[in-house]
Amino acid sequence: MNIPEEGLPVSIRLVTTVRQPGEKPFRNFIRAEGLLIEKAGRTYLSFEENAEGRGTRMMVRMGHEDGLIMRNGDVSMKLPLVPGERKEGRYSSGGMELPLTVKTGSVRYEPGTEGRFLAVYDLLSGNETVGTYDVEFTYSEGKA
């Protein structure tokens, strides 16, 4: 894949399915315009997620064996995704920081100018499961 140094403009769709203990599962859909970037042999999606008039910068490192989801804005978060492992992550909002453990079940990356990155992971606070998350980032070259 030949990605220009400044990044390749892409249309992004993010579908998140959340299952929390004692709650009905729910889905969240986000559409955004962003960039597909290649740095040091790694591939990233970069975009801004707008919710309730507030923007949050998202950066997703996509790989065949691992991944990383980072958010910066009113809500900041860092979630390292390594299948079969527990990794320390973090979540902060409104001056409150919450350490989290990310227990990743799987990641799958289908590269290309039309690609997908999927991950299934549990978030734990202490030994308590906060929720199970399925995320699917799909992207295609160009603007929607």
C-alpha positions as CSV (number, residue, x, y, z in Angstrom):
1,M,0.0,0.0,0.0
2,N,1.4,3.4,-1.0
3,I,0.4,6.0,1.6
4,P,1.6,9.6,1.0
5,E,3.7,11.0,3.8
6,E,1.0,13.5,4.8
7,G,-1.6,10.7,5.0
8,L,-4.3,9.4,2.8
9,P,-7.8,11.0,3.2
10,V,-10.3,8.3,4.2
11,S,-13.9,8.0,5.3
12,I,-14.2,6.1,8.6
13,R,-17.0,4.2,10.2
14,L,-16.7,3.1,13.8
15,V,-19.2,0.6,15.3
16,T,-18.8,-0.2,19.0
17,T,-20.9,-2.8,20.8
18,V,-20.8,-2.5,24.5
19,R,-21.9,-5.3,27.0
20,Q,-21.9,-4.2,30.6
21,P,-22.8,-6.4,33.6
22,G,-26.5,-6.2,34.3
23,E,-27.2,-4.0,31.3
24,K,-28.6,-4.7,27.8
25,P,-25.9,-4.5,25.1
26,F,-25.9,-1.3,23.0
27,R,-24.3,-0.2,19.8
28,N,-22.7,3.2,19.0
29,F,-22.1,4.3,15.4
30,I,-19.7,7.1,14.4
31,R,-18.8,8.4,10.9
32,A,-15.9,10.7,10.4
33,E,-13.4,11.9,7.9
34,G,-9.7,11.3,8.7
35,L,-6.3,10.2,7.6
36,L,-4.7,6.8,7.0
37,I,-1.1,7.3,8.1
38,E,2.0,5.1,8.0
39,K,4.9,5.8,10.4
40,A,7.8,3.5,11.2
41,G,6.2,0.5,9.5
42,R,2.9,1.0,11.5
43,T,-0.5,2.0,10.2
44,Y,-2.7,4.4,11.9
45,L,-6.2,6.0,11.5
46,S,-6.4,9.6,12.8
47,F,-9.8,11.4,13.0
48,E,-11.9,13.6,15.2
49,E,-14.9,12.2,17.0
50,N,-17.6,14.8,17.6
51,A,-20.2,14.1,20.3
52,E,-22.5,16.7,21.9
53,G,-20.6,19.6,20.3
54,R,-17.2,18.5,21.7
55,G,-14.4,17.1,19.7
56,T,-12.1,14.2,20.7
57,R,-9.0,13.4,18.7
58,M,-8.7,9.7,18.0
59,M,-5.6,7.8,16.9
60,V,-5.8,4.0,16.2
61,R,-2.8,1.9,15.6
62,M,-3.8,-1.1,13.6
63,G,-1.8,-4.3,13.4
64,H,-2.2,-8.0,12.7
65,E,-0.9,-8.9,16.1
66,D,-1.8,-5.9,18.3
67,G,-3.4,-2.5,18.3
68,L,-3.7,0.7,20.3
69,I,-6.7,3.1,20.7
70,M,-5.9,6.6,22.0
71,R,-8.4,9.4,22.6
72,N,-7.4,13.0,23.5
73,G,-9.9,15.6,24.5
74,D,-12.6,16.1,27.2
75,V,-12.2,12.3,27.6
76,S,-8.7,10.9,27.3
77,M,-8.0,7.2,27.0
78,K,-5.2,4.8,26.1
79,L,-6.1,1.2,25.4
80,P,-3.3,-1.2,24.4
81,L,-4.7,-4.2,22.6
82,V,-2.6,-7.4,22.7
83,P,-4.6,-10.7,22.3
84,G,-4.3,-13.1,25.3
85,E,-2.6,-10.5,27.5
86,R,-3.6,-8.0,30.2
87,K,-2.2,-4.5,29.6
88,E,-2.5,-1.4,31.7
89,G,-4.6,1.3,30.1
90,R,-6.0,4.6,31.4
91,Y,-9.1,6.7,31.2
92,S,-9.5,10.3,32.3
93,S,-12.3,12.7,32.3
94,G,-13.0,16.0,34.1
95,G,-9.7,15.8,36.1
96,M,-10.5,12.2,37.3
97,E,-8.1,9.5,36.2
98,L,-9.1,5.8,36.3
99,P,-6.5,3.1,35.8
100,L,-7.9,0.3,33.7
101,T,-6.7,-3.2,32.7
102,V,-7.4,-4.1,29.1
103,K,-7.8,-7.9,28.5
104,T,-7.9,-8.4,24.8
105,G,-9.6,-11.4,23.2
106,S,-8.7,-10.8,19.6
107,V,-7.6,-8.3,17.0
108,R,-7.9,-8.5,13.2
109,Y,-6.5,-6.2,10.6
110,E,-7.5,-6.2,7.0
111,P,-5.2,-3.6,5.4
112,G,-5.7,-1.7,2.1
113,T,-7.2,1.6,0.9
114,E,-10.4,-0.1,1.9
115,G,-9.7,-1.8,5.2
116,R,-10.9,-2.9,8.6
117,F,-9.6,-3.2,12.1
118,L,-11.6,-5.2,14.6
119,A,-10.9,-5.8,18.3
120,V,-12.7,-7.5,21.2
121,Y,-11.6,-6.6,24.7
122,D,-12.7,-6.5,28.3
123,L,-12.1,-3.4,30.5
124,L,-11.4,-4.1,34.1
125,S,-11.2,-1.8,37.1
126,G,-9.4,-3.7,39.8
127,N,-10.7,-7.2,39.4
128,E,-14.2,-6.0,38.3
129,T,-15.2,-6.2,34.6
130,V,-16.5,-2.8,33.6
131,G,-17.6,-4.1,30.2
132,T,-16.8,-6.1,27.1
133,Y,-16.3,-4.1,23.9
134,D,-16.3,-5.1,20.2
135,V,-15.0,-2.3,18.0
136,E,-14.9,-2.3,14.2
137,F,-13.1,0.5,12.3
138,T,-13.8,0.4,8.6
139,Y,-12.2,2.9,6.3
140,S,-12.2,3.7,2.5
141,E,-10.1,6.1,0.5
142,G,-11.7,9.5,-0.2
143,K,-14.4,11.5,1.3
144,A,-18.0,10.3,1.9
